[in-house]
């Protein structure tokens, strides 16, 4: 394909996207525009990325793909997966370990927001075919919207979820930090005051309860992967943030076995599992200089990905009626699935 043909394809793609976006249901998520595509909500500037990912991605049987909703433990799981897969090449305490010199999102590439985005800025091969196997990738797309090559290949998916209340708290603080970085407080208040009140935790809560959050509805997303993990346990590994916190050793062994790299008895006796857990802890990640400065995709400050990482932080943010409403919503949405969430540690 020559340069003119490539340019024509981009233009046609742009026209196609615009035509599609005009037809999609629209709403707002705490002041930002979102659109519903294939039953799930996306920021309007993500639609083209999603289409490109669906249309062009070709999975390999060896691919390992992390799937999640935002703010459910994605960064933590990326670091754990990278450490497990690459443990034969890098010691956990050696200064050359990439996890000590790179943010986890620079090592496990997000498909719809990095690879198929114009903001693709990481210092690694731009073409997926240049990456050696196993490729470590991630996505926030629901299972039903994944490219057919992922569903039909032998690649494996590691899905992580977190109780919705702690997810909401993390999403709120992350979103507010992004807004404050790119607008001074006075400008932000002026802009939001003209079009939408300054977002509050209550705004995030109501949007969640109305199934109106980016990459959501939350429970539809979770149940989709949960059902696949039951039907295809060799294809989808379902992990809960709270269980990772409660017993990281057991969960890390599950992860290693799932990706075909189980820990040997010698590794266990030498403390390799605990070394990985310690290296990937939020405390260790927050202390690394590489995670204190700089940005991801020219937009998100690296340090904003590491806040508290606690189970139960939601107890400081929601009223009793709000908690009761969420519990009823969980019962309704998860009825008959045998899936539940532990709200406190």
C-alpha positions as CSV (number, residue, x, y, z in Angstrom):
1,X,0.0,0.0,0.0
2,X,1.5,3.4,-1.0
3,X,1.3,6.6,1.0
4,X,-1.7,7.9,-0.9
5,X,-3.6,4.7,-0.2
6,X,-2.7,4.8,3.4
7,X,-3.9,8.4,3.7
8,X,-7.2,7.5,1.9
9,X,-7.8,4.7,4.3
10,X,-7.3,7.1,7.2
11,X,-9.8,9.6,5.7
12,X,-12.3,6.9,5.0
13,X,-11.9,5.6,8.5
14,X,-12.4,9.1,9.9
15,X,-15.6,9.5,7.9
16,X,-16.8,6.1,9.0
17,X,-16.2,7.0,12.6
18,X,-18.0,10.3,12.4
19,X,-21.0,8.6,10.8
20,X,-21.1,6.0,13.5
21,X,-20.7,8.6,16.3
22,X,-23.6,10.6,15.0
23,X,-25.9,7.5,15.5
24,X,-24.7,6.4,18.9
25,X,-26.6,7.1,22.2
26,X,-25.0,10.0,24.0
27,X,-24.8,11.0,27.7
28,X,-22.4,12.7,30.1
29,X,-20.2,11.3,32.8
30,X,-19.6,14.0,35.4
31,X,-19.4,16.6,32.7
32,X,-17.5,14.7,30.0
33,X,-19.1,13.4,26.8
34,X,-19.6,9.6,26.5
35,X,-21.2,7.4,23.8
36,X,-22.7,4.0,24.0
37,X,-21.2,1.5,21.5
38,X,-22.2,-2.2,21.5
39,X,-24.0,-1.7,24.9
40,X,-21.1,0.0,26.7
41,X,-20.0,3.6,27.3
42,X,-16.8,5.2,26.0
43,X,-15.4,8.7,26.0
44,X,-16.1,10.2,22.6
45,X,-12.3,10.4,21.8
46,X,-12.0,6.6,22.4
47,X,-14.5,5.4,19.8
48,X,-12.0,5.5,16.9
49,X,-9.4,3.7,19.0
50,X,-11.9,1.0,19.9
51,X,-12.9,0.5,16.2
52,X,-9.2,0.3,15.1
53,X,-8.5,-2.3,17.8
54,X,-11.5,-4.4,16.9
55,X,-10.7,-4.3,13.2
56,X,-7.0,-4.6,13.1
57,X,-5.7,-6.5,16.1
58,X,-4.4,-10.0,15.4
59,X,-3.9,-12.1,18.5
60,X,-1.2,-14.7,18.9
61,X,-1.8,-17.9,20.8
62,X,1.0,-16.8,23.2
63,X,-0.5,-13.4,24.0
64,X,-1.3,-12.7,27.6
65,X,-4.0,-10.0,27.9
66,X,-5.0,-8.2,31.1
67,X,-8.7,-7.1,31.0
68,X,-10.4,-4.9,33.6
69,X,-12.5,-1.8,34.2
70,X,-10.5,1.3,35.1
71,X,-9.3,1.6,38.7
72,X,-9.8,-2.0,39.7
73,X,-6.2,-3.0,40.2
74,X,-4.9,-3.0,36.6
75,X,-1.6,-1.3,37.4
76,X,-0.9,-3.8,40.2
77,X,-1.8,-6.8,38.0
78,X,0.4,-5.5,35.2
79,X,3.4,-5.4,37.5
80,X,2.7,-8.8,38.9
81,X,2.3,-10.4,35.4
82,X,5.5,-8.8,34.1
83,X,7.4,-10.0,37.1
84,X,6.1,-13.6,36.9
85,X,6.7,-13.9,33.1
86,X,10.2,-12.3,33.2
87,X,11.5,-13.7,36.5
88,X,14.0,-16.0,34.7
89,X,15.6,-13.0,33.0
90,X,15.5,-10.4,35.8
91,X,16.2,-10.7,39.5
92,X,13.5,-9.0,41.6
93,X,16.1,-6.8,43.4
94,X,18.5,-6.2,40.5
95,X,18.7,-2.6,39.3
96,X,18.3,-3.8,35.7
97,X,14.8,-5.2,36.3
98,X,12.5,-3.1,34.0
99,X,9.9,-2.8,36.8
100,X,12.4,-0.7,38.8
101,X,13.0,1.7,35.9
102,X,9.7,1.8,34.1
103,X,6.0,2.4,35.0
104,X,4.0,-0.8,34.7
105,X,1.9,0.8,31.9
106,X,5.1,1.2,29.9
107,X,5.7,-2.6,30.1
108,X,2.2,-4.0,29.5
109,X,0.7,-2.0,26.6
110,X,-2.9,-0.9,26.6
111,X,-4.5,-1.8,23.3
112,X,-7.3,0.7,22.7
113,X,-5.7,3.6,24.6
114,X,-2.0,3.2,23.6
115,X,-1.4,0.9,20.6
116,X,-4.4,2.1,18.6
117,X,-4.3,5.7,19.8
118,X,-2.7,8.7,18.2
119,X,-1.1,9.4,21.5
120,X,1.1,6.3,21.3
121,X,4.4,7.6,22.8
122,X,6.1,4.7,24.6
123,X,9.8,4.0,23.6
124,X,9.2,0.6,22.1
125,X,8.4,-0.9,18.7
126,X,5.2,0.8,17.4
127,X,4.2,-2.3,15.5
128,X,2.8,-5.2,17.5
129,X,4.5,-7.7,15.2
130,X,7.9,-6.5,16.4
131,X,7.2,-7.5,20.0
132,X,8.6,-10.9,21.1
133,X,6.3,-13.5,22.6
134,X,4.6,-13.7,25.0
135,X,3.3,-10.2,24.3
136,X,1.9,-8.6,27.5
137,X,-1.1,-6.4,26.6
138,X,-4.2,-4.9,28.3
139,X,-7.7,-3.7,27.5
140,X,-10.7,-2.2,29.2
141,X,-13.2,-3.5,26.6
142,X,-15.9,-5.9,27.7
143,X,-15.5,-9.5,26.6
144,X,-18.3,-9.3,24.0
145,X,-16.6,-6.4,22.2
146,X,-13.1,-8.0,22.0
147,X,-11.8,-8.7,18.5
148,X,-12.6,-12.2,17.2
149,X,-9.0,-13.0,17.0
150,X,-8.7,-12.8,20.8
151,X,-11.8,-15.0,21.3
152,X,-10.8,-17.6,18.7
153,X,-7.1,-17.8,19.4
154,X,-5.3,-19.6,22.2
155,X,-4.3,-16.4,23.9
156,X,-5.1,-16.1,27.6
157,X,-7.0,-13.3,29.4
158,X,-6.4,-12.3,33.0
159,X,-9.4,-10.4,34.3
160,X,-9.3,-8.4,37.6
161,X,-12.2,-6.8,39.4
162,X,-12.6,-4.8,42.6
163,X,-15.6,-4.1,44.8
164,X,-17.6,-1.2,43.2
165,X,-17.3,1.2,46.2
166,X,-13.5,1.1,46.4
167,X,-13.5,1.3,42.6
168,X,-15.6,4.5,42.7
169,X,-13.3,6.1,45.3
170,X,-10.2,5.4,43.2
171,X,-11.9,6.6,40.0
172,X,-13.0,9.8,41.7
173,X,-9.6,10.8,43.0
174,X,-7.8,9.8,39.8
175,X,-10.2,11.8,37.7
176,X,-10.0,14.9,39.9
177,X,-6.2,14.8,39.8
178,X,-6.2,14.7,36.0
179,X,-8.6,17.6,35.9
180,X,-6.6,19.7,38.3
181,X,-3.4,19.1,36.4
182,X,-4.7,20.4,33.1
183,X,-6.8,23.2,34.5
184,X,-5.9,25.6,37.2
185,X,-8.5,25.5,40.0
186,X,-9.9,28.9,39.0
187,X,-10.2,28.0,35.3
188,X,-11.7,24.5,36.2
189,X,-14.3,26.1,38.4
190,X,-15.1,28.6,35.7
191,X,-15.4,26.0,32.9
192,X,-17.3,23.5,35.0
193,X,-19.4,26.2,36.6
194,X,-20.6,27.2,33.2
195,X,-21.5,23.8,31.9
196,X,-21.6,21.4,34.9
197,X,-21.1,21.7,38.7
198,X,-17.7,20.7,40.0
199,X,-17.9,16.9,40.2
200,X,-18.5,15.4,43.6
201,X,-18.3,11.8,44.9
202,X,-22.1,11.8,44.8
203,X,-22.0,12.6,41.1
204,X,-19.7,9.6,40.5
205,X,-22.0,7.4,42.6
206,X,-25.1,8.3,40.8
207,X,-23.5,7.9,37.4
208,X,-22.4,4.4,38.5
209,X,-25.9,3.5,39.7
210,X,-27.4,4.6,36.5
211,X,-25.0,2.4,34.5
212,X,-23.3,5.4,33.1
213,X,-19.5,5.1,33.6
214,X,-16.7,4.8,31.0
215,X,-16.3,1.2,29.8
216,X,-19.4,0.3,31.9
217,X,-22.0,-0.7,32.9
218,X,-19.8,-2.1,35.7
219,X,-21.7,-5.3,36.4
220,X,-22.4,-6.2,32.8
221,X,-18.6,-5.9,32.2
222,X,-17.7,-8.0,35.2
223,X,-20.4,-10.7,34.6
224,X,-19.3,-11.1,31.0
225,X,-15.8,-12.1,32.0
226,X,-17.0,-14.1,35.0
227,X,-19.2,-16.3,32.8
228,X,-16.3,-16.8,30.3
229,X,-14.0,-17.8,33.2
230,X,-16.5,-20.5,34.2
231,X,-17.1,-21.7,30.6
232,X,-13.4,-21.4,29.5
233,X,-11.2,-21.7,32.6
234,X,-8.1,-22.2,30.5
235,X,-8.9,-19.0,28.5
236,X,-10.0,-16.6,31.3
237,X,-8.6,-16.3,34.8
238,X,-10.9,-14.3,37.1
239,X,-9.1,-12.4,39.9
240,X,-10.5,-10.3,42.7
241,X,-8.5,-7.4,44.1
242,X,-9.6,-8.2,47.6
243,X,-8.4,-11.8,47.3
244,X,-5.0,-10.6,46.0
245,X,-4.7,-8.4,49.1
246,X,-5.9,-11.1,51.4
247,X,-3.5,-13.9,50.2
248,X,-1.2,-12.7,47.4
249,X,0.9,-15.9,47.5
250,X,-2.1,-18.1,46.6
251,X,-3.3,-15.7,43.9
252,X,0.2,-15.3,42.4
253,X,0.6,-19.1,42.2
254,X,-2.8,-19.2,40.4
255,X,-1.5,-16.6,38.0
256,X,1.8,-18.3,37.3
257,X,0.0,-21.7,36.6
258,X,-2.5,-20.0,34.4
259,X,0.1,-18.5,32.1
260,X,2.0,-21.7,32.0
261,X,4.9,-20.7,34.2
262,X,4.3,-22.3,37.6
263,X,6.7,-21.6,40.4
264,X,9.1,-24.5,41.1
265,X,9.6,-25.9,44.5
266,X,13.1,-24.4,44.5
267,X,11.7,-21.0,43.7
268,X,9.2,-21.3,46.5
269,X,11.9,-22.3,49.0
270,X,14.1,-19.4,47.9
271,X,11.3,-16.9,48.5
272,X,10.8,-15.9,44.9
273,X,7.1,-15.5,45.3
274,X,7.4,-13.1,48.3
275,X,10.2,-11.2,46.5
276,X,7.8,-10.5,43.6
277,X,5.0,-9.5,46.0
278,X,7.3,-7.1,47.8
279,X,8.7,-5.6,44.5
280,X,5.2,-5.0,43.1
281,X,3.6,-3.6,46.3
282,X,2.1,-0.2,46.1
283,X,4.5,1.0,48.8
284,X,7.5,-0.1,46.7
285,X,6.0,1.3,43.5
286,X,5.3,4.7,45.1
287,X,8.9,5.0,46.3
288,X,10.5,4.4,42.8
289,X,11.8,7.6,41.3
290,X,10.4,6.6,37.9
291,X,6.9,6.6,39.2
292,X,7.2,10.0,41.0
293,X,7.5,12.2,37.9
294,X,6.5,12.0,34.2
295,X,3.3,11.2,32.4
296,X,1.6,8.3,30.7
297,X,0.3,9.1,27.2
298,X,1.1,12.8,27.7
299,X,-1.8,13.1,30.0
300,X,-1.8,11.0,33.2
301,X,0.8,11.7,35.8
302,X,2.6,8.5,36.7
303,X,2.2,9.1,40.5
304,X,-1.6,9.3,40.2
305,X,-1.7,5.5,39.6
306,X,-0.5,4.9,43.2
307,X,-2.8,6.2,45.9
308,X,-3.7,3.9,48.8
309,X,-4.5,0.6,47.3
310,X,-6.5,-0.3,50.4
311,X,-9.6,-2.5,50.8
312,X,-12.4,-0.6,52.6
313,X,-11.3,3.0,52.0
314,X,-14.9,3.5,50.8
315,X,-16.1,3.6,54.4
316,X,-14.7,7.1,54.6
317,X,-16.7,8.4,51.6
318,X,-20.2,7.0,51.4
319,X,-23.3,7.5,53.6
320,X,-25.2,4.6,55.0
321,X,-28.1,5.1,52.5
322,X,-25.6,5.1,49.6
323,X,-24.0,1.8,50.9
324,X,-27.4,0.2,51.2
325,X,-28.3,1.3,47.7
326,X,-25.1,-0.2,46.3
327,X,-25.7,-3.5,48.2
328,X,-29.2,-3.8,46.7
329,X,-27.8,-3.0,43.3
330,X,-25.1,-5.7,43.7
331,X,-27.8,-8.3,44.7
332,X,-29.9,-7.4,41.7
333,X,-27.2,-7.3,39.1
334,X,-25.3,-10.4,40.4
335,X,-28.4,-12.6,41.1
336,X,-28.0,-16.1,39.8
337,X,-24.3,-15.7,38.9
338,X,-22.7,-17.1,42.1
339,X,-20.4,-14.0,42.0
340,X,-20.1,-11.7,45.0
341,X,-17.9,-9.0,46.4
342,X,-16.2,-8.7,49.8
343,X,-16.5,-5.1,50.8
344,X,-14.2,-5.1,53.8
345,X,-10.9,-6.9,54.6
